[in-house]
Amino acid sequence: MAFVLANSLRFHVQRLPATAEAARPDRPAVVFLHGLAVDNLSSFYCPLAVPVARAGHEAVLYDLRGHGRTERPATGYDSRTAVRDLFALLGALGLGDRPVHLVGNSYGGTLALHAALARPDLVTGLTLLEPPLSGAWVENMVDTLSAAALSLEDSPVPAELRTLRLRKAANLTAIADDLLNRTTLIDDMAAGRTFTPADYVRLRCPLLIVCGEHSELVAGARELALHAPHGVLRILPGLGHDVLKETSGALREAVLAHLDTSAGLTAAATATATATARETRAARVGALVP
């Protein structure tokens, strides 16, 4: 466990180095972004982060602002600040100028998409698990979180859970109470902007979207895959919203295959750009020689 100061905030971070025999220094680091309120970096650890490291990619996991063991300020829960947090953290970890592949689950997928649009020079691949993309989802989530905030305010549940020695459940409940009742998280979500097809068209990196067959988010995922130039949608049969917890093998195989494809495309694009730059410099030099 490590704590890193970035964007004036103390973040809880875990880094898993690539397994030595599979390590490829040319591969982007894979950075995981989790969902809202009761979620944290641990949800990725066994299902995806460990397999990703064993496949030769460095894995970086962190608790988002206010979540898990990361510091919990009263403000700054909008997507723009979250993106600043992400890139400031990467800089603090020495990854600020290195390509990254972002894996986002639920609301973390929304943040990953914002980050890719903000810094296409650094985000060279995306994997979005059940990303909420529509304004209707935001409205429903704001209503749901507001109701949860009311039920948690001055609730005896955390204390009762500790009495029953259910420490993990007690901690998650207490964190959710703090986030929903003592920060601007709900107001920041309500004020956030949603995506348009024009945003999706601007995506240039390889993109994998994974949704459960019965998820209410499939329609938005289809629209994203339709407009993103390199978007691929994978539907997992028989599942709902929480594909990260409800399945492992199929999801793991899809993500690892996408990482390999993305890394190959990134390497090819880098080689092409380097060759083009050399040819341009040679042409300029040639033009200057009498």
N, C-alpha and C positions, 0 to 999 in steps of 0.2 A: 504493500500500500504506500502511495506517495501523495504528497500535496504540493501543488504548483501554483505560484502566484501569476495571474494573467488578467489583464483588463481590470486591475485593482481588486481582484477577487481570488480567494483561495479555493482551488479546484482539487477534488479527489480524482486521481488518475491512476490507471493501471496500464502498463505496457508489457506486451508479450512479444519477445523477440522471435523472429522466424527460426524454426528448427534448423540447426546448423547444416544438416545434410541436404535440406531442401531450399536453403536461403538463396535468394536472388537479389543482389543489391540494386538491380535496375527496376524492380517492382515497386509501385507506389505503396506507401503505408496505408493500411486500411483502418479508418477511423469510424467508431460506432457511436450513434446518437440514439438514445432511448426515448421512451414516451413520457407522458405527463403524470404528475402528482404522486402516484404510488409506485412509479417505475424508477429504476436506477441502472447503473452499468452492469449489475450482476445478471440481469436478464439475458445478456448476450454471451456470458462467459463460456458456459459449456456448449450451448447449441451451435454457436458460430465462431467465437473468438479463438478458442483453442484449436478447432479444425483449421481455421485460416492461418494461424501461426505454424501449424504442422505442415501446411501446404507451401510454406516458404514466404509468407507475407508478414511483415511486422504488424501487430494489432495494437491499436490504441483505444482504450475505453475510458470514458470519464463521466462523472455525474454532472448533469446540466446544472446551471445556476439554480440554487435553492433546493436541489434534489439530493437524495442520498447523504453523503458526507461532505458535499460541497457547501461552501458558505451560503447563507440564506439572507440576502439583503431584502429590503422592503420593496425595491423597485427594479425595473430592468428586465421584464419578462416578455418583451416584444421580440419579434423575429429578427429585427435589425441588430438589437443588442446581442441576441444569441449568436448571430453570425460573427459579430465582433469578438465575442467570447471565444468562439471556435478558433479563429485565425490568430488571435492573441495567444491562446494556449499552444497552438502548433508552433508559433514563434518561440515561446518559452521552452518548448521541448526540443528546439533545434530543427524543427521540421517546416519552418516558415517559408522556405523556398523550394520545397520538395513536393512533387505531385502526390496527391492523396486520392484514395477511393473512399467515398463516404457511404456507409451503410446506416440507414435510418429506419427505425421501427415506429409506426403510428405517427405521432406528432414529430418525432425525430426525423421521419421522412420528409415532412414539410420543411423542417429547418435545413435538412441536407439539400433540398431543392433550391431554397433561397440562397444557400451558400454557393451552389454551382452556378447560379445566375449572377451572383455578385463577383465571383472569382473564377471565371472559366480557365484562366491561365494556371490555376493550381488544382482544381477539381477535375481529374481526368477520368473519373468513372463514378457511377451512382448505382446503388442497390436500395430500392425503396420497398419496405415491407408494410403493406396496408397503409399507404399514405393518405391522410385526409386532405382533400384538395378543394372541396366546394365550400361556398359560403353557407349552404344549408347545414353542413357538418359543424362549422364553427358556431353557428347559432345554437344548434342542439347541444354541443359540448359546453358552451357558456351556460345554458340552462341547467345542464346536468351538474356542472361544477358548482353553480350557485346553490342548487338544492343540497349538494353534499356539504357545502360550507355551512349552511344553516344547521344541518344535522350534527356536524362536528363541533360547532361552537359551544364551548363550556361543557363538552360531552365527557362523561365519566368513563367512556370506553377504553382509552389508553391505560388508565390506572387499573381498570378491571382486568385487562389483558396481561398487565405486568403481575398482578396478583395471581393469575393463572399460569404464570411463568411462560407466557407466549410473548417473549421479548421482541422477536422480529415483527410480528403483527402489531405490537404496541408501538414500536418505533415508526413503522410505516404510517400508522394512523396519526401519530403525533406530527410527523412531517407534513402529511396531507392537510392537517388542521392548520399548521403554520402557513403553508403555501396559500391555502384558499382563504383564510381569514385575516392574515396579517401581512400579505404582500399584494402587489398590484397585478398578480398573474391573471385573474379573471378579466379585469378591465383591459389589460394589455391584449389579451386574446380577442376580446370583443372589438377592439379598435384596429386589429390587424387587417392587412389587405389580402385578398385571395388571388389565385393565379388565373391567367387567361390563356387561350390558345397562342396568343402572341408571345407569351413567356415561354411556352413549351417549344415553339419553333426556334428560339434562340439557343436551346441546349445543343451543344456540339459533342458532348462526351457520350460513350456507351451507357445505356440505361436499362436496368432490369427492374420491373415492377412485379411484386408477388402479392397476390390476394387470395383469400379463401373463396371458394365457390359461392358461399352463402353470405358473404360480406356485403354490407350496404355501400361499401366504397368501390365496388367493381366498376360502376359506371364512370366515376371520375378517373379511375385508373385507365380505362379504355380510351378516354379522351386524351389523356396524357400520352399514351402509347401511339395514338393515331397521329398526333402533331409533332412529337419529338422525333427528330431525324433518325436517331439511333435507338429508339425505344422498343423494348420487347416486354410483353405482358405474359406472365405465367400464372395460371389459375390452378390452385391446389384443390382437388375435388373433396367434397364432404366437410370442408372446414369453414369457419366463420372468420371474425376479425383477427383473433389472436393467433396467427400462423406461427409466430415465434415459439409459443408454448405448446401448441397443439400438435406440432409435427417436428421432426428433426431430420430424418434421412433425405427426404425429397427436397426439403428446403436447403439443407447443407450442400447437396450435390448441385443444385441450381446455382447457388451463390458461388461456389468454388469454380464451376465452369465459367460463370460470367466474369469472375476475377481474372481467370487465365485469358479469356478473350479480350477483356479490356486492357490487360497488361500488354498483350501482343499488338493491339491497335495503337496503344500509346507509344510503344517502342517504334513501331513503323512510322507513326506521325512525326516522332522526334527525329528519326533518321532522315525522313524526307525534308523536314524543315532545316536540318543541319546541312544537308546536301544542297538545298536551294540557296541557303545563305552563302555557302562556299562558292557556288556558281555565280551568284550576284557579285560577290567581292572580286572574283576572278575577272568577270566582265568589266567591272569598274577599273580594275588595275590595267586590263588590256586596253581600255579606251584611253587611259592616260599615257600609255607608252607610245611614243611617236613611231 
